[in-house]
Amino acid sequence: MNVDLLLDRYTIILSDSGRGRTKYTSEIVRELIRRGLDDRIYIIDLAPQSKGVGMRLSKFIYGFKNAIYRYSREIQVPNISSDPSAMNRVLEKNVRVAEEFFNDFMSSDRDILVVNDLYIYLLGSELDNFLRYLRKAKTFIGNTFLGGEEAPIFVAYDPMHRRRTEALIKHMHNVVKV
């Protein structure tokens, strides 16, 4: 894998559910670590603790060396079958956890930002909030659903998520579909 094409650029990896988005992202991270860039990497893993939805990067990477790796068991899959106020509480909690990680990244000396399952944040937050964090990174590698028929129901039903993702793509140098 030629990660030289990704350094000093913003890259988003898109796919439908179960197509290997996290595995592909992990291959990139492993190569960055192999090249000795681990002390520049800050990883935010927003994969929820749920069977069938989301997979953590740590499933594919055995040792992050000096890379900072952040995840939380508090991240949950939004459940559209619950009442709207319960779903909003889940979205708000996910955003709160993610922003804690993003704010920690902002105060770090790291310049390579990796975000797994960015859709968890984009479901509950405005794109401008994420762009504020993105601007600090020299290199960004993230993955998300685009939304649509193959996306999980909680993403597919949300047209705002698809619009936010399409707007995010405009800020990327590389768009990879897996």
N, C-alpha and C positions, 0 to 999 in steps of 0.2 A: 504494500500500500504506500503510495507516494503522499505523505503528509505535508510535503513542501508546498503543495497546491492549496493547503488549508491554513498554513501559518500566516499570521498577519491579515487574516480575512475572516469574514463571518459566514458560517456554513449552517444550513438547516437541513435536517434529514427528515423526510416525510414518508409515511406509509400508512396503510390501513392496519387494523389490529392483527397481530400475529404474523407480520411479514418480516420481522428481523431488524427492526429499527434499533432496539437496544443493543443487540449483538453487533450490528455494524458500528454503532457508536463506541462500543467497548473495544473493537479492533483498532479504531483510531486512537483511543486513549492508550491502549497497550503499546502502540507504535511510538507515541509521544514519550511515554515512560522509557521505552527501550532506547530512545535517542537521548535520554538524560534530561528531558525537559520537565520532569516530575516536580521540581521545586518551583515551577511557574504555574502549575495546574491547580485550579479550584473546581471541584466537581460538586454539583448540586443534583442529587438524585431524588426526584419527586414521585417516583413510582409508588403507587399505593400498596398497602398490604392487603392484597385481595387475590383470590385464585381466579385465574383467567384474564385478569386485566393488569397490565403493568408488570414489568420485570426489572429488578434492580441491576445496575451495572456490576455490582459485586458478585452476581451469579457467574459472570464471565471473566472477571479480573480477580486474580488471586494475589493481592498485594499491590498497593498503590504507591509504594515507596514513600517519597516525600510529598506526594500530591495530597491536597486536603480533600477529603471525601465526606460530604454531609448528606445525611438522610434522616428521616423521622418515621417512627411507627405511628405517629399521629395523623399522617396523610391518609385520607379516605377517598374512596370512589363516591362521587355524588350519586345519590339514589333518586331517580326521577319518580319512582313510585311512592316516595314519601311525600308528606305535605311540603309545600313550597318553603315554609319557614325552616323546616328541618334541613332541606337541601341547601338553603342559603347559609345556615349555620356551618354546614360541612364546607361549602365554598369559602366562607370567611376564615374558618380555621386553617384550611389549606393555604390560603393566601398569607395569613399571619405567619405560619411556619416557613413558607417559602421566602417571605420578606426578611425574616430573621437571618436566613442563609445568605440572601442577596446583600443585606447590609453588612454582614460579616465579610463577604467578598469585597465589598467597597472599601473596607478598612484594611484589607490585606495588601501585601505587595505582589500578589499574583496577577498575571495578565492574560492567562489562558482560562477562559470560562467554559465549562462543559455542563450542560443541563439535560438531564434525562427526563422525559415525559413533561415537557414544558406546558402541554395542554392543561395540566392540573392547575397551573398558575393562571393561564390565559382564560380559563373558564370563569374565574372569579375576579379578575383584575383587568384594568384597561391596558392596552398595548403601550401607551406612553409611560406607564410605570415601569414596565420591563425595559423599554428603550433607555431609560435613565441608567439602569444597571449595565446594559449592553455597552454603552459608550465608554465605560471604563476598560473594557477588555480590548486587547490588541487582537486576540484570536477568540472566536466564539464557535463552539460546536454544540448544537442542540438538536433534539428530535421532538416531534409532535405528530399528532394526527392532523390531517387536513380537514377531516369531517366528510360526511357523505354517507352513501348507503352501506359501505363496509365498516364504518366507524362504530364504536360502541354506542349504544343508544343515548347515553348521557352527553356524548359529543355531537352525534348526528342531529339531535333535536335542537341544538343551540346554534342558530344562524350567526349569532355574534361571534362565536368561537371561529367559525370559518372566515368571517370578515377580518377578524383580528389576525388570523394566521396568514391570510392573503396580504394584508398590510405589512405584516412582519417580513414576508418574503421580499418585499421591495427594499428592505434594509440589508439583505443578504448578498454576498458575492457569489456564493455557491448554493445551489439547491439540488439536493440528492433525493431521488425517489427510489425506495427499495420495495 
